[in-house]
Amino acid sequence: MKNIFQLVLAVLLLTLSLSVSAADADIAKLFDKYKGIKTFSTDFNRVFTAKMTKKVTKDAGLINYLAPEFISVVTQEKKNVVEETYITPKQTSFIDHKKKSVLIKTGASGMGDYLVFLRGPDAINKSFTVKNSSSSIAKANKAGITVEKGALLIKLTPKEPMADLRYMFLIAKNSEVIGLVIVDQLKNLNQFFFTNISYKKKLTKEQFMPKTPKGYEVSHFQ
C-alpha cells in the first residue's frame, strides 16, 4: 500500500511539474512574440472599478505604440474624444477635452510601464517578477477581474516600488495579449480589453507630438 501511495504521489508531482513547465513555455513564447516589434495598435474597452465605493465606470478608445517608447492613448465616451495621452521619451502630454486643459510633464508616464510587454522579454524581466496565475482564474473572476475561459493569466509585480502600480495582469490567448489589468496601490481595478489588434499600422513620431488646442489652459510639471 505504501509503495502504491508513493507511486501515485510521484505521478501527481510529475504531472504538476509538466503542467508548470508547459505554462512557463507558453509565457516565454508569448513574450518572444513581442521581441522587436515596430508598431502596435489596438482598440480597447476599459472598465474601472473603485475598491472602496465599488463604482464602475466604462469607456473605450485607441492605443498606438511606436518602438521603442512612443505611446498614445485616445479615450472616447459615446464616440466623443474626451482625453488624449501622448508619451515620448522626453515628455508626457495629457489633454482633457472636458476641462479644456493640457498638462505637460517631463519624462514618460506610467502607461509605458503598463505596456511593458510590447518591448519584449528583456524589458519585462528587468522591471517585473513574472508569475503564471492561470490556476487562480476562478479567484480572479470572483475579485472582479474578467478572464475568459482558456486564457493565460500572467501576474507582473514590480521589482522596485511604483507609485501608481501595485501589480498587474496580462491576459493572453492564442499567443497574444488580449487584455491588461492594472491594480493600483488602493487596489482599484483598471481593466483594458483589446480588439482589432494590428502590428502593421504605419506610425510616425510626429503623431505622438500633439498640438495644443486653441483656448486650452496649459500647465507644465517637472
FIVEX-121220 format. One line per field, with one value per residue (C-alpha): residue number from 1; x, y, z; residue in three letters. Coordinates in Angstrom, 2 decimals, m for minus. Example, Ala and Ser with C-alpha at 12.3 -4.5 7.8 and 13.67 -1.06 7.14 Angstrom:
BEGIN
kolgu: [1 | 2]
x: [12.30 | 13.67]
y: [m4.50 | m1.06]
z: [7.80 | 7.14]
ropa: [ALA | SER]
//
This chain:
BEGIN
kolgu: [1 | 2 | 3 | 4 | 5 | 6 | 7 | 8 | 9 | 10 | 11 | 12 | 13 | 14 | 15 | 16 | 17 | 18 | 19 | 20 | 21 | 22 | 23 | 24 | 25 | 26 | 27 | 28 | 29 | 30 | 31 | 32 | 33 | 34 | 35 | 36 | 37 | 38 | 39 | 40 | 41 | 42 | 43 | 44 | 45 | 46 | 47 | 48 | 49 | 50 | 51 | 52 | 53 | 54 | 55 | 56 | 57 | 58 | 59 | 60 | 61 | 62 | 63 | 64 | 65 | 66 | 67 | 68 | 69 | 70 | 71 | 72 | 73 | 74 | 75 | 76 | 77 | 78 | 79 | 80 | 81 | 82 | 83 | 84 | 85 | 86 | 87 | 88 | 89 | 90 | 91 | 92 | 93 | 94 | 95 | 96 | 97 | 98 | 99 | 100 | 101 | 102 | 103 | 104 | 105 | 106 | 107 | 108 | 109 | 110 | 111 | 112 | 113 | 114 | 115 | 116 | 117 | 118 | 119 | 120 | 121 | 122 | 123 | 124 | 125 | 126 | 127 | 128 | 129 | 130 | 131 | 132 | 133 | 134 | 135 | 136 | 137 | 138 | 139 | 140 | 141 | 142 | 143 | 144 | 145 | 146 | 147 | 148 | 149 | 150 | 151 | 152 | 153 | 154 | 155 | 156 | 157 | 158 | 159 | 160 | 161 | 162 | 163 | 164 | 165 | 166 | 167 | 168 | 169 | 170 | 171 | 172 | 173 | 174 | 175 | 176 | 177 | 178 | 179 | 180 | 181 | 182 | 183 | 184 | 185 | 186 | 187 | 188 | 189 | 190 | 191 | 192 | 193 | 194 | 195 | 196 | 197 | 198 | 199 | 200 | 201 | 202 | 203 | 204 | 205 | 206 | 207 | 208 | 209 | 210 | 211 | 212 | 213 | 214 | 215 | 216 | 217 | 218 | 219 | 220 | 221 | 222]
x: [0.00 | 2.83 | 4.51 | 1.25 | 0.81 | 4.35 | 3.80 | 0.57 | 2.28 | 5.19 | 2.82 | 0.93 | 4.13 | 5.38 | 2.07 | 2.19 | 5.80 | 4.97 | 1.97 | 4.10 | 6.83 | 4.26 | 2.77 | 6.23 | 6.95 | 3.69 | 4.68 | 8.15 | 6.60 | 4.15 | 6.84 | 9.07 | 6.24 | 6.77 | 10.54 | 11.49 | 8.00 | 7.96 | 4.32 | 1.23 | m2.30 | m5.47 | m8.97 | m9.84 | m12.77 | m11.94 | m13.69 | m12.56 | m13.76 | m13.14 | m12.22 | m13.86 | m17.10 | m17.45 | m18.38 | m17.82 | m17.05 | m16.57 | m15.05 | m13.29 | m10.59 | m7.44 | m3.83 | m0.93 | 2.68 | 5.80 | 9.03 | 10.83 | 8.95 | 6.21 | 2.65 | m0.70 | m3.99 | m7.16 | m10.20 | m13.79 | m17.16 | m20.19 | m17.83 | m16.61 | m12.91 | m12.64 | m8.97 | m5.70 | m2.35 | 0.87 | 4.09 | 7.59 | 10.98 | 11.17 | 7.65 | 4.06 | 1.13 | m2.37 | m5.20 | m8.54 | m11.22 | m13.88 | m11.80 | m10.14 | m6.73 | m3.33 | m0.78 | 2.77 | 5.10 | 8.81 | 9.61 | 7.48 | 4.40 | 3.26 | 1.50 | 4.89 | 5.30 | 1.81 | 2.55 | 6.00 | 5.14 | 5.40 | 9.15 | 9.72 | 11.04 | 14.19 | 12.23 | 9.63 | 12.14 | 14.22 | 11.40 | 8.93 | 8.68 | 6.64 | 4.20 | 1.79 | m1.55 | m3.74 | m4.59 | m6.14 | m8.53 | m11.61 | m10.31 | m9.54 | m13.07 | m14.53 | m12.35 | m13.92 | m11.23 | m12.67 | m10.69 | m12.27 | m12.12 | m8.93 | m6.90 | m3.45 | m3.27 | 0.17 | 0.91 | 3.62 | 4.85 | 7.26 | 10.73 | 11.04 | 8.11 | 5.99 | 3.80 | 0.66 | 1.09 | 0.73 | 0.81 | m0.83 | m2.05 | m1.65 | m4.45 | m3.37 | m4.96 | m3.64 | m0.15 | m1.36 | m2.06 | m5.77 | m6.17 | m4.41 | m5.46 | m3.83 | m4.15 | m3.07 | m1.90 | m5.52 | m6.46 | m8.65 | m9.02 | m8.37 | m9.14 | m8.35 | m9.79 | m8.11 | m9.76 | m8.69 | m5.03 | m2.55 | 1.24 | 1.40 | m0.10 | 2.06 | 3.00 | 5.43 | 6.98 | 5.11 | 1.81 | 2.92 | 3.61 | 0.18 | m0.64 | m2.34 | m5.98 | m6.77 | m8.07 | m6.92 | m5.11 | m1.58 | 0.35 | 3.94 | 5.36 | 8.83]
y: [0.00 | 2.37 | 1.73 | 2.40 | 5.69 | 6.75 | 5.85 | 7.88 | 10.82 | 10.64 | 10.61 | 13.62 | 15.56 | 14.72 | 15.81 | 19.07 | 19.64 | 19.06 | 21.41 | 24.15 | 23.64 | 23.84 | 27.03 | 28.59 | 27.68 | 29.34 | 32.52 | 32.52 | 32.01 | 34.85 | 37.31 | 36.38 | 37.33 | 40.98 | 40.96 | 43.51 | 44.65 | 48.09 | 49.15 | 48.05 | 49.36 | 48.24 | 49.40 | 48.97 | 48.82 | 49.83 | 49.05 | 50.88 | 49.58 | 51.63 | 49.40 | 51.48 | 52.53 | 49.62 | 52.25 | 51.07 | 53.40 | 52.40 | 53.97 | 52.97 | 54.17 | 53.50 | 52.73 | 53.24 | 52.25 | 53.04 | 51.37 | 51.96 | 54.38 | 56.30 | 55.71 | 57.42 | 56.67 | 58.30 | 57.83 | 58.16 | 58.39 | 57.89 | 58.13 | 61.58 | 62.03 | 63.16 | 62.55 | 62.11 | 60.99 | 61.18 | 59.68 | 60.18 | 59.54 | 63.25 | 64.18 | 63.14 | 65.28 | 64.90 | 66.63 | 66.83 | 68.00 | 68.24 | 70.65 | 72.20 | 71.76 | 70.38 | 69.01 | 68.56 | 66.54 | 65.92 | 62.27 | 59.23 | 58.33 | 55.06 | 53.90 | 52.92 | 50.54 | 49.12 | 48.30 | 46.89 | 43.61 | 45.48 | 45.83 | 42.09 | 39.70 | 41.60 | 44.73 | 42.69 | 40.69 | 43.77 | 45.53 | 42.82 | 39.46 | 37.16 | 34.56 | 32.28 | 32.81 | 30.77 | 28.39 | 31.37 | 32.46 | 31.48 | 33.53 | 36.44 | 36.33 | 36.49 | 39.56 | 41.28 | 40.56 | 39.32 | 36.43 | 34.34 | 30.55 | 29.06 | 32.26 | 32.56 | 34.85 | 36.29 | 38.39 | 41.06 | 42.51 | 45.47 | 44.65 | 48.24 | 50.23 | 52.14 | 54.99 | 54.06 | 50.30 | 47.53 | 44.78 | 43.97 | 41.04 | 40.23 | 38.17 | 36.17 | 33.78 | 32.18 | 33.56 | 37.16 | 39.62 | 40.42 | 42.23 | 44.17 | 44.59 | 47.32 | 47.14 | 50.39 | 50.97 | 51.42 | 48.12 | 49.81 | 47.74 | 49.26 | 46.64 | 47.03 | 44.59 | 44.70 | 44.21 | 44.81 | 44.34 | 45.26 | 45.14 | 46.73 | 50.19 | 52.94 | 55.36 | 58.28 | 60.10 | 63.24 | 61.54 | 61.39 | 65.12 | 66.77 | 70.40 | 72.27 | 73.02 | 76.71 | 78.21 | 75.35 | 76.08 | 74.66 | 73.56 | 72.31 | 69.95 | 68.52]
z: [0.00 | 0.88 | m2.47 | m4.34 | m2.46 | m3.28 | m6.94 | m7.14 | m5.43 | m7.85 | m10.84 | m9.48 | m8.89 | m12.37 | m13.92 | m11.96 | m12.99 | m16.66 | m16.42 | m14.86 | m17.47 | m20.28 | m18.83 | m18.45 | m22.07 | m23.13 | m21.29 | m22.87 | m26.32 | m25.66 | m24.58 | m27.51 | m29.88 | m28.93 | m29.31 | m31.93 | m32.95 | m34.56 | m34.11 | m32.21 | m32.44 | m30.71 | m29.90 | m26.25 | m23.90 | m20.36 | m17.08 | m13.94 | m10.57 | m7.42 | m4.48 | m1.75 | m3.43 | m5.92 | m8.51 | m12.08 | m14.98 | m18.61 | m21.68 | m24.90 | m27.22 | m29.18 | m28.20 | m30.61 | m29.97 | m31.98 | m30.82 | m28.65 | m26.36 | m28.20 | m26.96 | m27.50 | m25.77 | m27.10 | m24.85 | m26.00 | m24.32 | m26.57 | m29.57 | m28.49 | m27.70 | m24.07 | m23.25 | m25.10 | m23.70 | m25.68 | m24.33 | m25.71 | m24.07 | m23.21 | m22.10 | m21.47 | m22.59 | m21.13 | m22.99 | m21.16 | m23.56 | m20.86 | m18.78 | m21.84 | m20.25 | m21.19 | m18.71 | m19.97 | m17.77 | m18.23 | m18.90 | m19.72 | m17.66 | m16.09 | m19.25 | m20.59 | m17.64 | m18.11 | m21.76 | m21.00 | m22.78 | m26.10 | m25.52 | m25.18 | m22.51 | m21.55 | m20.62 | m18.73 | m16.69 | m15.93 | m14.09 | m13.07 | m11.36 | m13.61 | m12.25 | m14.05 | m12.26 | m14.60 | m11.75 | m9.93 | m12.71 | m10.67 | m7.76 | m10.09 | m11.52 | m8.00 | m7.35 | m10.35 | m12.91 | m16.19 | m17.69 | m20.41 | m20.35 | m21.75 | m21.35 | m19.81 | m16.76 | m16.00 | m12.93 | m13.14 | m9.85 | m9.88 | m8.59 | m7.37 | m5.91 | m8.44 | m7.25 | m9.22 | m9.58 | m7.01 | m9.64 | m12.95 | m15.00 | m18.67 | m20.17 | m23.21 | m25.66 | m28.83 | m28.09 | m27.95 | m25.15 | m25.32 | m22.01 | m19.31 | m15.67 | m13.60 | m9.81 | m8.15 | m4.58 | m3.42 | m5.11 | m7.69 | m10.88 | m14.29 | m16.94 | m20.65 | m23.20 | m26.62 | m30.04 | m33.65 | m32.78 | m35.51 | m35.80 | m39.24 | m38.76 | m40.22 | m37.45 | m37.27 | m34.32 | m35.32 | m34.46 | m30.80 | m30.55 | m30.29 | m30.86 | m28.03 | m28.91 | m29.14 | m25.89 | m23.63 | m20.36 | m20.36 | m17.25 | m17.10 | m14.46 | m13.98]
ropa: [MET | LYS | ASN | ILE | PHE | GLN | LEU | VAL | LEU | ALA | VAL | LEU | LEU | LEU | THR | LEU | SER | LEU | SER | VAL | SER | ALA | ALA | ASP | ALA | ASP | ILE | ALA | LYS | LEU | PHE | ASP | LYS | TYR | LYS | GLY | ILE | LYS | THR | PHE | SER | THR | ASP | PHE | ASN | ARG | VAL | PHE | THR | ALA | LYS | MET | THR | LYS | LYS | VAL | THR | LYS | ASP | ALA | GLY | LEU | ILE | ASN | TYR | LEU | ALA | PRO | GLU | PHE | ILE | SER | VAL | VAL | THR | GLN | GLU | LYS | LYS | ASN | VAL | VAL | GLU | GLU | THR | TYR | ILE | THR | PRO | LYS | GLN | THR | SER | PHE | ILE | ASP | HIS | LYS | LYS | LYS | SER | VAL | LEU | ILE | LYS | THR | GLY | ALA | SER | GLY | MET | GLY | ASP | TYR | LEU | VAL | PHE | LEU | ARG | GLY | PRO | ASP | ALA | ILE | ASN | LYS | SER | PHE | THR | VAL | LYS | ASN | SER | SER | SER | SER | ILE | ALA | LYS | ALA | ASN | LYS | ALA | GLY | ILE | THR | VAL | GLU | LYS | GLY | ALA | LEU | LEU | ILE | LYS | LEU | THR | PRO | LYS | GLU | PRO | MET | ALA | ASP | LEU | ARG | TYR | MET | PHE | LEU | ILE | ALA | LYS | ASN | SER | GLU | VAL | ILE | GLY | LEU | VAL | ILE | VAL | ASP | GLN | LEU | LYS | ASN | LEU | ASN | GLN | PHE | PHE | PHE | THR | ASN | ILE | SER | TYR | LYS | LYS | LYS | LEU | THR | LYS | GLU | GLN | PHE | MET | PRO | LYS | THR | PRO | LYS | GLY | TYR | GLU | VAL | SER | HIS | PHE | GLN]
//
